[in-house]
Amino acid sequence: MSSGSVSRRRADARRNHEAILVAAAASLTRTGELSFNAIAKQAGVGVGTVYRHFPTPASLILAVYEREVDQIVDAVPGLLAEQPPDAAFRAWIMDHVAHYMMTKRGLAEALQRVSATSEESDALPAGAFDRIRCALADLLRANVEAGNVREDAEVDTVIRCLFGLFHLDPASDWQAEVAKVTDVVWRGIRAD
């Protein structure tokens, strides 16, 4: 077998993997449920391919969650490169963290079910939380260096404040409420 065909097969496997994750995320967002048959159809793959990549519903839910966390965390360097630190902080909360919280309720519910019933859930949620915490720490550090935020602003305190976003109703004007919460948090941590 030539190396070209191996690379093509790996590329196909990566595309299938991503297509399955996208289809599963959409299903969890819409219904909070997973049907491997429906996901296979939406992803354009056979159901066996779904099971080959994700042998259990829990493994698929956790992979979707990890992908979503990657998107939240990976946004920080770009935001800091494109915007002043204070604008990057606000954009991260408004456009990434809050958007995720409001549009991924089904995923959050599925993740809670997995956490309660699966041994597979042991490491990922804590690791994902640590990654989000580090991303927020990068934003706070950039703002401290810019003189926008007090040096004693604590990541964990800001995270506790942002947990209040989980109580917003996705059917409401949640963007306006997120802006209010972000303003309160900002006023609490800004430099005098």
Secondary structure, DSSP 8 states (H G I E B T S, - for coil): --HHHHHHHHHHHHHHHHHHHHHHHHHHHHHS---HHHHHHHHTS-HHHHHHH-SSHHHHHHHHHHHHHHHHHHHHHHHHHHS-HHHHHHHIIIIIIHHHHHH-HHHHHHHHHHHHH-GGGSSHHHHHHHHHHHHHHHHHHHHHHTTSB-TT--HHHHHHHHGGGGGS-TTS-HHHHHHHHHHHHHHHHB--
